[in-house]
């Protein structure tokens, strides 16, 4: 049976951006199939009673610094928090699902995260989403129309509800079977679990 | 000037137990002086509005699993959460300060964490504290009398207030100068900062 690495993420989450830059290599090194599963982090915070990262002011200040420590550690070019942070990522997450239908979720995810966290663009703006979609070979008009379909809205809701039901309380979260790992900083455990799967 | 690694911790914190098992090696590899700074994590949670780890039920469940992942990763013998968890660590933290006065804080910390998180003993019990104190060469009666002195109570309060003033919101937290790092899982950044200090 093929090993699967499930990656629950939200385009609003800068730690998911960090994970997005590592997770394919983990899957590749372990021969796992990577499943990109966009979900709505805000709804997860609400369902679990978890804080958003900026709700505790001291944590918000630290996170901004911590993200820069990670950028350096992972040798990423940059990480900016867009002016629109926290981002309303509802539409972006839905586009992620459309991209997945068309086999372009990896490319779209990299491009969307780059737009948000390297270029500081506002992913809640349909014009920005159209631009990112176009850049990875998705038809921008069709894509933006498609995300208004109930089927896509329901798919995002299902991912979110499934995540909460499986114990998720933040992003990024990974699953190797039923074994859950929270955070970009647990990828060494994810990799180990995949090696043993 | 000597490099200093400040280690803010609480004997109630299992992640601080994990850090306690790594932090001396980090200091040694980087030639840094390690300052053990017990503080009262509960007061920090209160002052910052941060959740305690068990306040979000899904997080509590995950943390229990995550700690076991860490035990395996760090090759520790075991980690149990005592029946008395979350532990009332007020007295233990004060004994930590007494131990520091006598140059025995490292030995006491290892022994106290082992009692709590390897043997499941209740660190709020003066008999347990006396036993741990004795095992590391502290006079148990004098130690338990000393922690009732205002000077020790104030010292713990000062550590706690200083931590909050410097941006701390949880444990363990490390400082290299003004550079703050939160969590056992950031020791690679701590080590890097010390190498560059």
Interface residues (C-beta under 8 A of the other chain):
Chain A: X48 X49 X50 X51 X55 X56 X57 X58 X59 X61 X62 X65 X66 X69 X73 X164 X167 X168 X169 X180 X181 X182 X183 X185 X186 X188 X189 X192
Chain B: X48 X49 X50 X51 X55 X56 X57 X58 X59 X61 X62 X65 X66 X69 X73 X164 X167 X168 X169 X180 X181 X182 X183 X185 X186 X188 X189 X192
